[in-house]
Amino acid sequence: GHDIAWASTVLSAELVLVVFCKVALGSMYDRLGLIPSTIIGAFTCFAANFFMIFNTTDWGPILGAVFFAFGTCVCTVGPSVMMTKEFGRLDIGRATSIMVAVQSVGGIMGAIVSGQAFDAALSFTPAWIFGMVISVVMGVCMVASVKLARKLVAKQIAAGAPRVDEEGKIIEGSAAAA
């Protein structure tokens, strides 16, 4: 029920907000840590989908856009920051490339699923509800990845692998540095 000019304004405002949200999220990861920042990010994805259920109101799409601006950053900034903090920067380009490729497949599938949901229900509400569920699954998986990464790193260090910093340099006093 909104005209194209109104929808374009809301979308444009979201895209401007994304710039600031990327910086804010990076700062949050530095200050709050991986798990709290990831939980906040997953919540914003959930909230964005929730507010889009009310897309025929003026406030639903606006709040959806505000929360999507931050939520989409969790999917782009979050994994790169998390991988760097968990494993260091060694081979980060290759790891990030694989992650982005997997995300692209998810984006393609999301477009197909939301289109089918609209065709079946003549509404995007089922897609927004599915997005809420996926936001929770994403948050749980990302938080679990932090804990799993810590266990993996500890296991590798216990097996004699060197401890490395975020740059990939061996930390003095670790097994391999001695």
Secondary structure as a PSIPRED ss2 file (coil, helix, strand):
# PSIPRED VFORMAT (PSIPRED V4.0)

   1 G C   1.000  0.000  0.000
   2 H C   1.000  0.000  0.000
   3 D C   1.000  0.000  0.000
   4 I H   0.000  1.000  0.000
   5 A H   0.000  1.000  0.000
   6 W H   0.000  1.000  0.000
   7 A H   0.000  1.000  0.000
   8 S H   0.000  1.000  0.000
   9 T H   0.000  1.000  0.000
  10 V H   0.000  1.000  0.000
  11 L H   0.000  1.000  0.000
  12 S H   0.000  1.000  0.000
  13 A H   0.000  1.000  0.000
  14 E H   0.000  1.000  0.000
  15 L H   0.000  1.000  0.000
  16 V H   0.000  1.000  0.000
  17 L H   0.000  1.000  0.000
  18 V H   0.000  1.000  0.000
  19 V H   0.000  1.000  0.000
  20 F H   0.000  1.000  0.000
  21 C H   0.000  1.000  0.000
  22 K H   0.000  1.000  0.000
  23 V H   0.000  1.000  0.000
  24 A H   0.000  1.000  0.000
  25 L H   0.000  1.000  0.000
  26 G H   0.000  1.000  0.000
  27 S H   0.000  1.000  0.000
  28 M H   0.000  1.000  0.000
  29 Y H   0.000  1.000  0.000
  30 D H   0.000  1.000  0.000
  31 R H   0.000  1.000  0.000
  32 L H   0.000  1.000  0.000
  33 G C   1.000  0.000  0.000
  34 L H   0.000  1.000  0.000
  35 I H   0.000  1.000  0.000
  36 P H   0.000  1.000  0.000
  37 S H   0.000  1.000  0.000
  38 T H   0.000  1.000  0.000
  39 I H   0.000  1.000  0.000
  40 I H   0.000  1.000  0.000
  41 G H   0.000  1.000  0.000
  42 A H   0.000  1.000  0.000
  43 F H   0.000  1.000  0.000
  44 T H   0.000  1.000  0.000
  45 C H   0.000  1.000  0.000
  46 F H   0.000  1.000  0.000
  47 A H   0.000  1.000  0.000
  48 A H   0.000  1.000  0.000
  49 N H   0.000  1.000  0.000
  50 F H   0.000  1.000  0.000
  51 F H   0.000  1.000  0.000
  52 M H   0.000  1.000  0.000
  53 I C   1.000  0.000  0.000
  54 F C   1.000  0.000  0.000
  55 N C   1.000  0.000  0.000
  56 T C   1.000  0.000  0.000
  57 T C   1.000  0.000  0.000
  58 D C   1.000  0.000  0.000
  59 W H   0.000  1.000  0.000
  60 G H   0.000  1.000  0.000
  61 P H   0.000  1.000  0.000
  62 I H   0.000  1.000  0.000
  63 L H   0.000  1.000  0.000
  64 G H   0.000  1.000  0.000
  65 A H   0.000  1.000  0.000
  66 V H   0.000  1.000  0.000
  67 F H   0.000  1.000  0.000
  68 F H   0.000  1.000  0.000
  69 A H   0.000  1.000  0.000
  70 F H   0.000  1.000  0.000
  71 G H   0.000  1.000  0.000
  72 T H   0.000  1.000  0.000
  73 C H   0.000  1.000  0.000
  74 V H   0.000  1.000  0.000
  75 C H   0.000  1.000  0.000
  76 T H   0.000  1.000  0.000
  77 V H   0.000  1.000  0.000
  78 G H   0.000  1.000  0.000
  79 P H   0.000  1.000  0.000
  80 S H   0.000  1.000  0.000
  81 V H   0.000  1.000  0.000
  82 M H   0.000  1.000  0.000
  83 M H   0.000  1.000  0.000
  84 T H   0.000  1.000  0.000
  85 K H   0.000  1.000  0.000
  86 E H   0.000  1.000  0.000
  87 F H   0.000  1.000  0.000
  88 G C   1.000  0.000  0.000
  89 R C   1.000  0.000  0.000
  90 L C   1.000  0.000  0.000
  91 D C   1.000  0.000  0.000
  92 I H   0.000  1.000  0.000
  93 G H   0.000  1.000  0.000
  94 R H   0.000  1.000  0.000
  95 A H   0.000  1.000  0.000
  96 T H   0.000  1.000  0.000
  97 S H   0.000  1.000  0.000
  98 I H   0.000  1.000  0.000
  99 M H   0.000  1.000  0.000
 100 V H   0.000  1.000  0.000
 101 A H   0.000  1.000  0.000
 102 V H   0.000  1.000  0.000
 103 Q H   0.000  1.000  0.000
 104 S H   0.000  1.000  0.000
 105 V H   0.000  1.000  0.000
 106 G H   0.000  1.000  0.000
 107 G H   0.000  1.000  0.000
 108 I H   0.000  1.000  0.000
 109 M H   0.000  1.000  0.000
 110 G H   0.000  1.000  0.000
 111 A H   0.000  1.000  0.000
 112 I H   0.000  1.000  0.000
 113 V H   0.000  1.000  0.000
 114 S H   0.000  1.000  0.000
 115 G H   0.000  1.000  0.000
 116 Q H   0.000  1.000  0.000
 117 A H   0.000  1.000  0.000
 118 F H   0.000  1.000  0.000
 119 D H   0.000  1.000  0.000
 120 A H   0.000  1.000  0.000
 121 A H   0.000  1.000  0.000
 122 L C   1.000  0.000  0.000
 123 S C   1.000  0.000  0.000
 124 F C   1.000  0.000  0.000
 125 T H   0.000  1.000  0.000
 126 P H   0.000  1.000  0.000
 127 A H   0.000  1.000  0.000
 128 W H   0.000  1.000  0.000
 129 I H   0.000  1.000  0.000
 130 F H   0.000  1.000  0.000
 131 G H   0.000  1.000  0.000
 132 M H   0.000  1.000  0.000
 133 V H   0.000  1.000  0.000
 134 I H   0.000  1.000  0.000
 135 S H   0.000  1.000  0.000
 136 V H   0.000  1.000  0.000
 137 V H   0.000  1.000  0.000
 138 M H   0.000  1.000  0.000
 139 G H   0.000  1.000  0.000
 140 V H   0.000  1.000  0.000
 141 C H   0.000  1.000  0.000
 142 M H   0.000  1.000  0.000
 143 V H   0.000  1.000  0.000
 144 A H   0.000  1.000  0.000
 145 S H   0.000  1.000  0.000
 146 V H   0.000  1.000  0.000
 147 K H   0.000  1.000  0.000
 148 L H   0.000  1.000  0.000
 149 A H   0.000  1.000  0.000
 150 R H   0.000  1.000  0.000
 151 K H   0.000  1.000  0.000
 152 L H   0.000  1.000  0.000
 153 V H   0.000  1.000  0.000
 154 A H   0.000  1.000  0.000
 155 K H   0.000  1.000  0.000
 156 Q H   0.000  1.000  0.000
 157 I H   0.000  1.000  0.000
 158 A H   0.000  1.000  0.000
 159 A C   1.000  0.000  0.000
 160 G C   1.000  0.000  0.000
 161 A C   1.000  0.000  0.000
 162 P C   1.000  0.000  0.000
 163 R C   1.000  0.000  0.000
 164 V E   0.000  0.000  1.000
 165 D C   1.000  0.000  0.000
 166 E C   1.000  0.000  0.000
 167 E C   1.000  0.000  0.000
 168 G C   1.000  0.000  0.000
 169 K C   1.000  0.000  0.000
 170 I E   0.000  0.000  1.000
 171 I C   1.000  0.000  0.000
 172 E C   1.000  0.000  0.000
 173 G C   1.000  0.000  0.000
 174 S C   1.000  0.000  0.000
 175 A C   1.000  0.000  0.000
 176 A C   1.000  0.000  0.000
 177 A C   1.000  0.000  0.000
 178 A C   1.000  0.000  0.000
